Amino acid sequence: MSLSFAILVTAAPYGSERAHTAYRFACQVLAQGHRISHLFFYQEGVSNANFLHAPASDEVDLVRQWQTLASEHGIRLDVCVAAAMRRGVVDEQEGRSAGKAQFNLSAPFVLSGLGQLAEAAIEADRFVQF
């Protein structure tokens, strides 16, 4: 029986293992034939969407891994807009609205509201937070 999973990532890509554990969990969910209906980044997890991360060449590039996972499996990467803006992660539109000269939200991450998170919790068979 195939299940749909909603995954909430609240940890930054570096400094703890939680975000990387979430990534590995997502890969295993897909490898076992299940589906990821939502991937939502909230609180410190919004840092996973920061285009300006530049890990050393011998370190895991978790931002790139999320991007690859999303493109290979058609998964939308939702980022809480309020949490992202508080932490300096903005897309072009929000950056302009806030009077910023630059933006740093990495594609294919998209800013969205907590409504997406509520929808994820309602629609998925399993909701997992990291």
C-alpha positions in Angstrom: 0.0 0.0 0.0 1.4 3.3 -1.1 1.2 6.2 1.4 1.5 10.0 0.9 3.8 11.8 3.3 4.0 15.5 4.3 7.4 16.4 5.7 8.0 19.5 7.8 11.6 20.6 8.1 12.3 23.1 10.9 16.1 22.7 11.1 18.8 24.6 9.3 20.8 22.7 6.7 24.0 23.0 8.8 24.6 23.0 12.6 22.6 19.9 13.3 21.7 16.6 11.6 17.9 17.1 11.5 17.6 18.7 8.1 19.9 16.1 6.6 17.9 13.3 8.3 14.8 14.8 6.8 16.4 14.6 3.4 17.5 11.0 3.9 14.0 10.1 5.2 12.4 11.7 2.1 14.7 9.7 -0.2 13.8 6.5 1.6 10.0 7.3 1.4 10.4 7.6 -2.4 12.6 4.5 -2.7 10.0 2.4 -0.9 7.4 3.5 -3.5 5.5 6.1 -1.4 4.7 9.6 -2.4 5.7 13.0 -0.9 2.7 15.3 -1.2 4.3 18.2 0.6 7.7 19.4 1.7 7.4 22.4 3.9 10.3 24.4 5.4 9.5 26.4 8.6 11.3 28.2 11.4 15.1 27.7 11.0 14.3 25.2 8.2 13.8 28.1 5.8 17.6 28.4 5.6 17.5 25.3 3.4 16.2 27.6 0.7 19.0 30.2 0.9 20.8 30.4 -2.5 23.9 31.9 -0.8 24.9 28.8 1.1 28.4 27.8 -0.1 29.6 24.7 1.7 33.2 23.5 1.1 33.7 21.1 -1.8 34.2 18.2 0.6 30.9 18.9 2.5 27.3 17.9 1.7 25.5 20.5 -0.2 22.1 20.0 1.3 20.4 22.9 -0.6 21.4 21.3 -3.9 20.2 17.9 -2.7 16.8 19.3 -1.9 16.7 21.0 -5.4 17.7 17.7 -7.1 15.1 15.8 -5.1 12.4 18.2 -6.1 13.2 18.3 -9.8 13.6 14.5 -10.1 10.4 13.7 -8.3 8.2 16.8 -9.1 8.0 17.8 -5.5 7.1 21.4 -4.6 9.4 22.9 -1.9 7.3 25.3 0.2 8.9 27.9 2.4 7.0 29.8 5.1 7.1 33.4 3.9 7.0 35.0 7.3 9.7 32.8 8.8 11.8 33.3 5.7 11.6 37.1 5.7 12.5 37.2 9.4 15.6 35.2 8.6 16.6 37.2 5.5 15.5 34.7 2.9 13.4 36.5 0.2 12.3 35.9 -3.4 12.5 38.7 -5.9 8.9 39.9 -5.4 9.1 40.0 -1.6 12.5 41.5 -1.7 11.3 44.4 -3.8 8.2 44.8 -1.6 10.5 45.1 1.4 12.8 47.5 -0.3 15.7 45.1 -0.7 18.1 45.4 -3.6 18.8 41.6 -3.7 17.0 38.3 -3.2 18.3 34.9 -2.2 15.5 32.3 -2.4 16.9 29.4 -4.3 14.8 27.9 -7.1 12.7 25.7 -7.0 11.8 26.7 -3.4 8.7 28.9 -3.3 7.4 31.2 -0.6 4.0 30.2 0.7 1.8 30.7 3.7 0.9 28.4 6.6 -2.2 27.5 4.8 0.0 25.1 2.7 1.2 23.5 5.9 -2.4 23.1 7.2 -3.3 21.6 3.8 -0.4 19.2 4.0 -1.4 18.0 7.5 -5.0 17.3 6.3 -4.2 15.7 3.0 -1.3 13.4 3.7 -1.5 9.9 5.2 1.5 10.6 7.3 2.9 13.9 8.6 6.5 13.9 9.8 8.4 16.8 11.4 12.2 17.1 11.6 
